[in-house]
Amino acid sequence: MKKLILVLVALISINVSNAQSKDAVVTNLSSERFKAIIANDKGGTIIDLRTTEELEKKGYIKGAIQLDYLAKDSEKQIDKLDKNKTYYIYCAGGGRSSEAATYMEKNGFKRVYTLEKGLSEWLQKGFPVEKK
């Protein structure tokens, strides 16, 4: 009887976890997954949350638009975006993108993907960047 109860609890936990992940607004992705998904999603928008100085120094992911999350008006800039579109966001190490994704989720955005460890891991993996 105890085994049956444990199995039922485990199954319920798995189903709840799966339901939550399907409805999640924010999804954190490894560099490999981020790269694969942006390559196949022509409708999504890639946003680089770093400063201009950081972009010039390290480069940026092809197709990314800059939205400096450290700028005073960054939240106003985010508010101008279409909340129904899909966004792929990244920063240097993952902190700003995590913070921005939380803001976006709280403000009604439907789908946001973050590059979990930022551009630093992307570069460590040898993935391509563009330079100005």
DACOR-V490405 format. One record per residue. N is the residue number from 0. OMEGA is omega in degrees with one decimal (* if undefined). Layout:
# DACOR-V490405
N&OMEGA + N&OMEGA
This chain:
# DACOR-V490405
0&178.7 + 1&179.8 + 2&179.7 + 3&179.0 + 4&178.7 + 5&178.9 + 6&178.9 + 7&178.0 + 8&179.3 + 9&179.5 + 10&178.6 + 11&178.9 + 12&179.3 + 13&-179.8 + 14&177.9 + 15&179.0 + 16&178.8 + 17&179.5 + 18&-179.9 + 19&-177.4 + 20&177.9 + 21&-178.1 + 22&-175.8 + 23&176.8 + 24&-176.7 + 25&176.5 + 26&177.1 + 27&-176.1 + 28&171.8 + 29&178.2 + 30&-178.6 + 31&-179.7 + 32&179.2 + 33&-179.2 + 34&-178.7 + 35&-177.0 + 36&-179.2 + 37&178.3 + 38&-175.5 + 39&-178.5 + 40&-178.2 + 41&-178.3 + 42&-178.1 + 43&179.8 + 44&177.8 + 45&-178.8 + 46&175.2 + 47&-174.5 + 48&-176.3 + 49&178.5 + 50&178.0 + 51&178.8 + 52&179.1 + 53&178.4 + 54&-178.6 + 55&-177.2 + 56&-172.5 + 57&-175.8 + 58&-177.1 + 59&178.8 + 60&-177.7 + 61&177.7 + 62&-177.5 + 63&170.7 + 64&-177.9 + 65&170.1 + 66&-175.2 + 67&-176.1 + 68&177.6 + 69&178.2 + 70&-177.5 + 71&-175.8 + 72&-174.7 + 73&179.9 + 74&175.8 + 75&178.1 + 76&177.9 + 77&-178.9 + 78&179.3 + 79&-177.7 + 80&177.0 + 81&-175.8 + 82&-178.9 + 83&178.8 + 84&175.3 + 85&-179.2 + 86&175.1 + 87&-174.1 + 88&177.2 + 89&176.7 + 90&-178.3 + 91&-174.9 + 92&177.7 + 93&-177.0 + 94&-179.5 + 95&-179.3 + 96&176.7 + 97&178.9 + 98&179.4 + 99&179.5 + 100&176.9 + 101&177.7 + 102&-178.7 + 103&179.1 + 104&-179.8 + 105&-175.9 + 106&168.3 + 107&176.5 + 108&-173.4 + 109&-174.4 + 110&179.7 + 111&175.2 + 112&177.0 + 113&172.7 + 114&-165.9 + 115&-177.3 + 116&173.1 + 117&-178.0 + 118&-179.5 + 119&177.7 + 120&177.7 + 121&180.0 + 122&177.9 + 123&179.4 + 124&179.0 + 125&179.4 + 126&-172.6 + 127&172.8 + 128&175.2 + 129&174.7 + 130&179.5 + 131&*
